[in-house]
Amino acid sequence: YAGLDALDTDALRARGTRVTYGSGVNAHTVAEYAVMGALVAAKRYDQVVRAADRHEWPMDAPGKLELFETSALIIGYGTIGRLIGERLAGFGVTVTGVTRSGADGTIGPDEWRARLGDFDWVFLAAPATDQSKVMIGDAELQAMKPSAWIINVGRGELIDQDALMLACARRRIAGAFLDTVTPEPLPPEHPLWTTPNIIHSMHLSGRSQTRMFLRGAALFVENLHAFIEGRPLRNEVDLAAGY
């Protein structure tokens, strides 16, 4: 797994335990899901499916947006974020990534908020750390375009969900495609289920069954040999940073 949510990182650091994680193992399938989220939002394919379930034949499309010549901000431009960017580029989307360093054509963690109004899509692919939790709140939502969508394949804790529900219900933004929420699983009575213009995918983005486990096994064997031979470990966690 890529996330460290279930681990006591302070205790591991105190014991001197080295931890690696599965960055890249499910990156392709999560990136595909993220782009699917944008396509579903652009075409409002969620409404198309519901019309088909009712055996209705709409005379017009519920969503008419094109991804072509739109702009996307990807917060968390690591392995998954870069794969999202590569796939969006194939649709003619202009991509801006956010990294800690702001190097290699990306922007830094202190720059993206001032530019939120420039983007049609805001993708969240960052880990949940003390610095990133609730990075999208009321101020950020108000800074976005009224036509913009949020696509969250990171962690539910990245968003102030009360502020998001209000923004979507009042059309301050166009909507949100949420693969991750908090808590998980989301209780049936939670208002996030029924908030207008929010589409859920129930944290299914990483559930690939084709090549993910092969990549995971190969990574484990590679790191096992590296550990035995005293070589650097791939995907070793910075326990102080939380990722």
Secondary structure, DSSP 8 states (H G I E B T S, - for coil): ----TTS-HHHHHHHT---B--TTTSHHHHHHHHHHHHHHHHHTHHHHHHHHHTT---SS-S-----TT-EEEEE--SHHHHHHHHHHHTTT-EEEEE-SS--TT-B-TTTGGGGGGG-SEEEE-----TTTTT-B-HHHHHHS-TT-EEEE-S-GGGB-HHHHHHHHHTTSSSEEEES--SSSS--TT-GGGTSTTEEE-TT-TT---SSHHHHHHHHHHHHHHHHHHT---TTB--TTTT-
